[in-house]
Amino acid sequence: MSSDPWRQWQALLPLGAFGRGAAPSSGAPGAEVPGFAPFADSAERFAAAFHKFVAAARQRPSSPGDATAATEDAAAAAATAADSFGNFLREHFAGFFKLPGLFGPGMTASPGSAFTDGPALGLGREQLLRAQRAAEAWNRVVQAQARLQRMLADTLREAATAFGSKLPQASIDLPTTETINRMYDRWIDCAEEAYARTAHREDFCDALSEYVNAGSHWRRESAAGLEELVKLWDLPTRGEINTLTLRIRELEAELLARKRQPEASPSPARSAKSPRSPGPAKRARSAEPLAVGKPKRPAKRRSTRQGHTS
Amino acid sequence: MTDPGLYAALAAARHAAAGCSDKEEVSRDGKLRLYRYRSIAKPARAAPLLIVYALVNRPYMMDLQEDRSLIRGLLAQGLDVYLIDWGYPDGADRFTTIEDYLERFIQGCVDQILRTHGLENLNLLGVCQGGVLSLCYAALHPKRVRNLITMVTPVDFHTPADLLSKWVRKIDIAAWVGDGNVSGDTLNRLFLSLMPFRLTQQKYVELLRGPPEPKLVENFMRVEQWIFDSPDQAGAAFREFVTWFYQENRLALNRLNIAGREIRLETLKMPMLNLVGTRDHLVPPAASLALERLAGSGDFTALQLDLGHIGMYVSARAQREVPPAIAQWLLSR
């Protein structure tokens, strides 16, 4: 470990740069660590927030012997910490509940528009109805996603407040690598604890299920539209392939039943020749038929709890 | 710590492959492969052990690397180990049901092993979702299972701490799955959402804290590979699993019916060993411990270890304690 508390975190920055496409000065030619950028960024943001917090704490005048002032100092420090740490994970997880990049704006339609509410008539009736259902489902997806994101933002604000109140004032006067690591772990603990409380709530479960269900309905309507298009070119549709797959399944099941039929009638294959172990050494007894019987010991139920560390 | 050092270690570990023990394929059915591991110790006097792993992840986690291999630990105890590799389901498997997994695939593997050894029954070890399948199989074919071991296996899916269960209860699974499969990436997203800050941030930052020790980095990369090498799920089986187990809790309520037969845990009379991780965030301990209350076995052992879900098979502590515990339990029966 480095003795300079900032060095270790600053070391992440070049990795973040690699993640954004810059070539590393060493390592395999052309190799990159694209997956590392967000984590390096997260750590770097945390370090910056911590740095800001320490600087602010050092600027505050100390009030030895004055309990009221000390309490106010602690409250101010907690507020500063909440402010400093409240943003970086929130920004980091801003798109946590968004669907993958394939989907996006342009798929929504404003409620009340001619497209979403217009009457479906004539030859294009079914297609318009389908498109309307898809647009409506997509609007529901967007709304549910926004609800989830709001809950997540509130959760992280709550986590930041909890974290701020737990910051030890003594240790931040002289930050070490261990201090920063410990603080980072504590911050993650606070975030997970707050998230767990939110994630178990009924309104979160409702929003999540609405998000998934609306997405499923949108996909079903979109897929039906694509099937119609595929038919125009006389290409096999998913429905046709499914029909064939089911027929093959039936045939496979019939074949398996016939294959197993003769095995069912005779007695168990106890007389079968013992196999040779695939192992390099010859095996003496493991391949011998083993007696089937009751447990060697009388019936028992036992629960054991072991362990202290992992 | 220097960043080029870590960068080099990560780059060098990119191709670190999981799997360390020698094995041979002994049968196949569709995408399924049944493997038998080569012995590395004096054989113990025990029936062969068939490991039934979950459908949602790849089974090589059981044999990740030499010092992180449950299978190697079991082999070192002299056990004769078989493993089912389910393969990667694709569009042709979308109608594969739980009944198929039990009555065709597991049954086929058990048949093969019993025929090979001239036995009437074997030892079954089910891991996580594979434990649920093993319980169902044992209930359908009790005479073929001599001893049943379940590891980090959910039984009561409606315990208060079960976040995954809470989340999926109001989801329209039939609409979600449709007629297709469920992508492994989607499931990964769901699993990461259970502890997003720890699983998508902290663990990577932790990697940056120590010196870039190649062995540790390789270990990290193998686990990383396993986590994100997630097969798609056969749609029909997934729909059934979520509906029957997560939403309706049929296993714990004795309302499960597969292949036209009732699955009742109270009918399980064979010796049972239940391994529970007390820090398991995917399968809360209470969800797994419920088995002791529900199973009919008069010879039931519950072993709680202070480990997480994955730690149960790859942590250093698990290597020391789990294989001997399993072997001793098996050999004393």
Interface residues (C-beta under 8 A of the other chain):
Chain A: M1 S2 Q8 A11 L12 P14 L15 F18 P24 S25 S26 G27 A28 A31 V33 F36 F39 A40 S42 A43 L89 H92 F93 F96 N181 Y184 D185 I188 A191 E192 Y195 A196 A199 H200 C205 D206 L208 S209 V212 N213 S216 H217 R219 R220 A223 R238 I241 N242 T245 L246 I248 R249 L256 E263 P268 A269 R270 S271 A272 K273 S274 P275 S277 P278 G279 P280 A281 R283 A284 R285 S286 A287 P289 L290 V292 P295 K296 R297 A299 K300 R301 R302 S303 T304 R305 Q306 G307 H308 T309 S310
Chain B: M1 T2 D3 P4 L6 Y7 A8 L10 A11 R14 D22 K23 E24 R36 Y37 R38 S39 I40 K42 P43 A44 R45 A46 A47 P48 G78 D80 G91 A92 R94 F95 R104 D111 L114 R115 T116 H117 G118 L119 E120 N121 R146 L163 K166 W167 V168 R169 K170 I171 D172 A175 W176 G178 D179 G180 S193 L194 M195 P196 F197 R198 Q201 Q202 Y204 V205 L208 R209 G210 P271 T278 R279 E292 G298 D299 F300 T301 A302 L303 Q304 L305 D306 L307 G308 G311 S315 R317 E321 S332 R333
